[in-house]
Amino acid sequence: MPGRVCCCCAALRPRYKRLVDNIFPEDPKDGLVKADMEKLTFYAVSAPEKLDRIGAYLAERLSRDVVRHRYGYVLIAMEALDQLLMACHSQSIKPFVESFLHMVAKLLESGEPKLQVLGTNSFVKFANIEEDTPSYHRRYDFFVSRFSAMCHSCDHDPETQTEIRIAGIRGIQGVVRKTVNDELRATIWEPQHMDKIVPSLLFNMQKIEDIDRIGPPSSPTGGEKEENPALLAENCFRELLGRATYGNMNNAVRPVFAHLDHHRLWDPNEFAVSCFKIIMYSIQAQYSHHVIQEILGHLDVRKRDSPRVRAGIIQVLLEAVAIAAKGSIGPTVLEVFNTLLKHLRISVDFELGDRRSSSGSATFSTNSKESDERIVQNAIIQTIGFFGSNLPDYQRSEIMMFIMGKVPVLGTTSQSLDTSHLGDLGTRRIQIMLLRSLLMVTSGYKATTITNALPPPFLDPLLSPSLMEDSELRQLVLEILHNLIDRHDNRAKLRGIRIIPDVSDLKIKRDKISRQDVSFMKKHGQQLYRHIYLGCKEEDNVQKNFELLFTSLALTTIELANEEVVIDLIRLAIALQDIAIINEDNLPMFNRCGVMALVAAYLNFLSQMIAVPAFCQHVSKVIETRSLEASYFLPETIFKDKCNLPKSLEKHEKNLFFLTNKIAESLGGSGYSVERLSVPYVPQVTDEDRLSRRKSIVDTVSIQVDILPGNNTDDKVDNTEEITFEALKKAIDNNGLEEQEKEKRRLVIEKFQKAPFEEIAAQCETKANLLHDRLAQILELTIRPPPSPSGTMTITAGHAHYQSVPVYEMKFPDLF
C-alpha cells in the first residue's frame, strides 16, 4: 500500500515522516485523513523548525506520485500543503514555501490540465497570504512564463481551453498581488516579465472584442465574470495598471504597442481604443502624460506606415487626450501639438507625392491613398481641436499662438512648418488645416478683454494678406475672429446675411465697452477694417464669404463699438458701397450686388443698434426703395439660386444708395462727431502688401491722409498724394535709411558692451561739457535792434526778459 509502511520500519522513521504518511489513506478516493492531518498541523505549529523537512518530504511524495500518475494522492498532498501553509505563520515558513513552490512548479509543468489548474489554485491561495518579512532571494520568473503560456492555451477541447486560460490569468493575478507592492523583492516590472504578462492579458481581452463585432453579449453576472477569460483578463489588466508607479509605467505600456503592431490591430482600431481607455482610466491621473508621450513616440516610429494605421494611432491619441485633459497632462501640452503638426506636414507631403507620381494616370489606388491621407489629416485636426478646447484659458492662448506661429505666412520669420518643398498647393493645404485646427481650439474661448484674445503677435499673421488669396482661407480666418470676438454667444443669432426687421427680437447680449477694448480698437481697429474691406474685393467670394463678413461687422459693433468706432464702421460701409458702384477692380456683377446687399444688411443692423431715429429712417427708406426698384441690392434676392442681375450700376438713381451727407445730418443731430464722415475710408498700406503675391492696393488706390476740416468749411483741402516715380524712390530710400539706423544702433550697443569703462566715461563727460557750453551760448544771444516790427520774438530765460530778436537772425547751433 503506497500510504503505509511496515511496522518494523515505522518505529525507525522520523516522527514527521510518520505523521505525513498517516494523512494518506489506503484508497485515495477516501480523501485526506482529517484526524491525522490535525496531528500533523499541531506538530508543525509546535515544532516550526520541522516545517522545512515536512515540506521536503511532501514534495518528494508528490513528485513520485506525479510521475506514477497517482493523481488522487497528488490532490491529497496539495490539500495538506495548503492547510499547513494557512496554519503556520513563522520565520521557519520560508524553507517550507520553497518546497511548496517547487511542488506547484511540478504540477504546472505536467501536461495534465487538472494538475495545472490544481497548482494554479494552490499558488493563488499562497499569493493571498501576507508574509511578515519579505524573501529577497525568491523569484517568480518560472511562474510568469508558465502562467503566460497557459493564457495562450490552444487545447482542442473548448471547455478545457477556457479552464486553462482562466487558470493562467488567475496565476498572473496572483504573481502581481504577491510581488507588485514590495519594491525590495525581485520585481515583475522588468521588461522581460511585462513582455509576457501584458500580451497574455491582451490576447484574452481581444476575444471579447471579436464577440462584440458579431453581436453584443448580455451583461455578465458575477459568476460569468469568473468563467469569462476576457473579463477576468481585463480586471487583472486594470489591477496591474492601477499598481504601476512613476518608474515602471512605461514598461507596462510599451508591450501594448508591440501586441497591437504584431496582430495589426490599428486598422480597424476598436480594440486599440478600448485598451487605451482602460489604461487611462486605470492608472493614476498624474501619470497620464507618460502614456501620451508613449503614443506620440509610437506615432513617430510608425510614420512611414499606411495612412489608416497612422489614423488609428491618432484616434487612440485623441481618446487618451480626451481623458487626460480632464486632469493633469504635465509638460506634454506643446509636445502633443508639435508632434501632431509635424505629422500633419508629413501627411500632406505623402498626399502630394502620390499625386505627383500618378500625374497623367489617375488610378483608383491613388485616389484611395489620397482619401486615406485626408482621414489622417482630419484625425489630426480633430485631436488638436479637442485637446485645445479642453485646456484652461491661459494654456489655450499659448496654444493659439503656437499654432498660428506654425501657419506658413508669406514674409514672416516665424517658426512655421517647412513647406518649401511642398509648393503652393502644399502650402495652401497646410494653411487650411492649421486654420481649421485653430478654429477648433478657439471654439468656446472667452477672453476677459479683446487684447488677451487678439494680441499683436497673433493678430498680425492671422490678418496677413497671404491668407486672403483663397476663399476658404478667408472664411476660416473670419470664423476664427468670430470665436475670439464673440464673448456673449451672439453669433448664432446673426447667422445668415439678411435684413433684420427688428434687432430687439434677437435679444442680443452686450456689455459696456471696456477701456482696454477702446485702446485695442485705437491701435488695431484699422487692421480689422482693412481685412474686411479687402475681403469684399475678392472675385472668388461666394455667399458664405458675404455672410461671414456681415457677421464680422455685426460682432464688432456689439463687442467693440463706441461712438468713434461707429463712425469708422459707417465710413467703411460707405467705402464698400463705392467699391460696387465705381468698380475699379472690375468685379463680376454678382460680387458688386453682393457687396451692396452686405452694406444694406449691416447698416440696417447698425442703425437699430445705435437707435438714432433719423438714421434708421434713412436706412429703411433706401431698403424700401431697393425692394421696389432694385431687389438684387438686397441679400434676400441676390443670394437666391436664380437672380436676374443688372447689366450695369451707373444708371441707378441716388435714392438706391446710402448717402454720406444724409447719414452725417442724421447722426449730427444726435450728438455724434460726424466731421470724419466727410473723409473717405482708404485702407492702410502695410509692408506686407509689397511681399504679398496678390495685387497690392497701392496699385489701385492713392494714399490718402485724413485731414479734418477746419473752421472754414469752404476751403477744400487736397488730401491725396499721387504715387509717382519720385515717391516710390523716396520710399525705397527710406528703407535704406532704416537699415543704416539699425546698423548705427547695433554699433553703439556693441561699443558699450566691449569698450573699456574709462573710454566710455571720458566720452560721456566730453559730450556733457559740450552740451553745457551750447546751452550757455543760446541763453547769451546778442540782442540786435529789429529791422521791422514783424518777424520778431521775445526770449525769456529765467526771470530775465530779453528784447525782441528777429527770428531769422537767431542761430541755434547743432547740439550734437
Secondary structure by P-SEA (a helix, b strand, c coil): ccccccccccccccaaaaaaaaacccccccccaaaaaaaaaaaaaacccaaaaaaaaaaaaaaaaaaacaaaaaaaaaaaaaaaaaccccccaaaaaaaaaaaaaaaaacccaaaaaaaaaaaaaaaacccccccccccaaaaaaaaaaaaacccccaaaaaaaaaaaaaaaaaaaaaccccccccccccaaaaaccaaaaaaaaaaaaaaaaacccccccaaaaaacaaaaaaaaaaaaaaaccccccccccaaaaaaaaaaccccccaaaaaaaaaaaacccccaaaaaaaaaaaaaaaaccccaaaaaaaaaaaaaaaaaaaacccccaaaaaaaaaaaaaaaaaaaaaaaaaaacccccaaaaaaaaaaaaaaaaaaaaaaaaaaaccaaaaaaaaaaaaaacccccccccccccccccaaaaaaaaaaaaaaaaaaacccccccccccccaaaaaaaacccccccaaaaaaaaaaaaaaacccccccccccccccccccccccccccccaaaaaaaaccaaaaaaaaaaaaacccccaaaaaaaaaaaaaaaaccccaaaaaaaaaaaaaaaaaaacccccccaaaaaaaaaaaaaaaaaaaaaaccaaaaaaaaaaaaaaaccccccccccccccccccccccccccccccccaaaaaaaaaaaccccccccbbbbccccccccccccccccccccccccccccccccccccccccccaaaaaaaaaaaaaaaaaaaaaaaaaaaaacccaaaaaaaaaaaaaaaaaaaaaaaacccccccccccbbbbbcccccccccccccccccccc
